[in-house]
Amino acid sequence: MGEFDLIKRYFVRDPALGVSSDAVALGIGDDCAVLNPTPGMQWLVSCDMLVEGRHFLSTVAPERLAHKALAVNLSDLAACGATPRAFTLALALPRADAVWLAGFAKGLFALADAHGIALVGGDTTQGPLNICVTVMGEVPRGQALLRSGARVGDDIYVSGTVGDARLALEVFRGTAVLAGEAFEQARRAMECPQPRVGLGQALRGLATSAIDVSDGLIGDLGHILQRSSVGACLAVDALPRSAVLASQSLALQRECGLAGGDDYELIFTAPVVAREAVRQASLNCATPITRIGHIEAEPGLRLADAQGQALVAEFSSFDHFKTS
Amino acid sequence: MGEFDLIKRYFVRDPALGVSSDAVALGIGDDCAVLNPTPGMQWLVSCDMLVEGRHFLSTVAPERLAHKALAVNLSDLAACGATPRAFTLALALPRADAVWLAGFAKGLFALADAHGIALVGGDTTQGPLNICVTVMGEVPRGQALLRSGARVGDDIYVSGTVGDARLALEVFRGTAVLAGEAFEQARRAMECPQPRVGLGQALRGLATSAIDVSDGLIGDLGHILQRSSVGACLAVDALPRSAVLASQSLALQRECGLAGGDDYELIFTAPVVAREAVRQASLNCATPITRIGHIEAEPGLRLADAQGQALVAEFSSFDHFKTS
């Protein structure tokens, strides 16, 4: 199977399938895709590269790997409140394996269709497994949710639950034990994150800042604090956890929840006066949210336990080039 | 050096440097870049992934590698007649080597600045060396040059010269010999292709179809023929060659020129009545072009030598998953 056959067989779709979008004037098959930006909208772009052993284990099913590669990018659009429009996929493969490719395409298009986003181009080459997705989306001019808008007194929220992906990783590492459905649930969180695209859009005009949790809640909240020139106090034991994680030791719960990463939930801030509107936004898109702290003027992040006592803790976010 | 330090040190620029573009509302540093499409323009996107050993040799200098990674993407914009606006860079690196990164950033921004295109986002991770660039550009609505517009009777042109990149590869493979400046010139063609961005834009409204030569002239012209449902006759020995390639055997000249690839010149078609306008466009952007054949109704590609005699030849374009 040649490169062009491979692309045609797995990645160029029957026009009757998938999304039909005014955003795409010309998709796969020329030197560039041709897109139609919506008048009055800004165009948002993000890009993530996934490498075996760093971002996923070799045990992952191709459907889930494709899902995750697109999901982590959709999560960046979600964090900015954008509506997904189009994406490109660059794929380096050790070999053209038909079963693997069919599974990969299935997982990719299932998530793409769920979000109405079209694959418009990309590249396929031979090499160590590497998956690079670039997503594009739109927001009304000036309405992108950024990291820089948090204000003193704002509430801090997080969507869904955090920590399960890290818990699954600990099981794979052999430092935690989960059986049966509990393991499957944690593993699903790691391999099949659900990008909070609907919530991000619902928060336009309400949230003052937002980011998605990819490297760990503390580190990612830290980006908001830094860019907004503020500090925060976080109620550590208020972090929303799954029943599976809640059954683990408190130390592991905190480690996974605060520093786990790979959650792809949204952390966002909003003024206290917007609480009811935020609650309604969450209900409207059927995405649970939890209030976990508030923004303060004093720089830095303070952690408090369930009794309001200060916690001194060392949690480090994931860093791909950290040597220690 | 951590991931964020690395990005900050090498890829986030002093605002006083580089391009200042209305197209970029927000660059590196948030979940997404925020771009401002120009009203009335379409948005063009292309993506290429470069893998060591497939697209470049381990001997290449990092400046040239970065140049090439961006150049091959700019070449796709050129082939569509687009004005470059922004790009993302995803980089998997075995290790964070300061000298390598400084060279890479230097080569990258030199070419980016020359084309007024801003780096707006990306990703950096540890892994086998892999470089994935996604470029975005603009054309006035409906004016993108596509592969599908060639018409019977159109002239076929190619820009610059073809075959030098392949000749350099043959030298690295040990199947050809070049010395001194001749080798340097061929090597520069392979490692530092110059995307024909100015020519592409000058051909808007003149060329009926266009493509860039990445996999080899015959194969890439073949895409135009297929998408335009036409055939062509090519004057093989009219192919523009450098003096270095012209000093090789006729067989090697033909092999490199017709099937070499990695040229990043533009092949395009235009009506006979537009010859003078095409000549002016070429002069205006100081990019030489050569008329090398014409479009015919009969499907397929016919090759003729300098005496007009038909050549039967087997040239195969590069295919990353071809087994034979």
Interface residues (C-beta under 8 A of the other chain):
Chain A: M1 G2 E3 F4 L6 A25 L26 G29 D30 D31 C32 A33 V34 L35 N36 P37 P39 M41 Q42 W43 L44 V45 S46 C47 D48 M49 V51 E52 G53 R54 H55 D76 L77 A79 C80 A82 A86 T88 L89 A90 L91 A92 A96 V120 G121 G122 D123 T124 T125 Q126 G127 P128 N130 C132 T134 M136 G137 V139 R141 A144 L146 R147 S148 A210 I211 D212 R227 D319 H320 F321 K322
Chain B: M1 G2 E3 F4 L6 A25 L26 G29 D30 D31 C32 A33 V34 L35 N36 P37 P39 M41 Q42 W43 L44 V45 S46 C47 D48 M49 V51 E52 G53 R54 H55 D76 L77 A79 C80 A82 A86 T88 L89 A90 L91 A92 A96 V120 G121 G122 D123 T124 T125 Q126 G127 P128 N130 C132 T134 M136 G137 V139 R141 A144 L146 R147 S148 A210 I211 D212 R227 D319 H320 F321 K322
